[in-house]
Amino acid sequence: MTETFLGRNEKVGSTYPIWLDRSIFILAIIGFVFLNQYMWNQIDSTLLQWTASVVLAIFLLIMTEVSGRIIQMLRANA
């Protein structure tokens, strides 16, 4: 048990596996590079290319956040 700033006694939990979270983020960056290159070769319109790049980046960031939340949920329930 440790005492917090507000004087509460709380049990210290296990550490969060930040290396796993960072690894998923790095994989998302690598995936963005390759998928973005593929999309730019498939789409003819420049406006659609840029739109697809932005949507892909936002989608991959959301997926990395979701994976982090899932890791956190699994660790809390274990």
HULIN-V950018 format. One line per field, one symbol per residue. burial: b if it has 16 or more other C-alpha atoms within 10 Angstrom, else e. A space follows every 10 residues. Layout:
burial = ???
//
This chain:
burial = eeeeeeeeee eeeeeeeeee beebbeebee ebeeebeebb eeeeeeeebe ebbeebbeeb beebeebbee beeeeeee
//
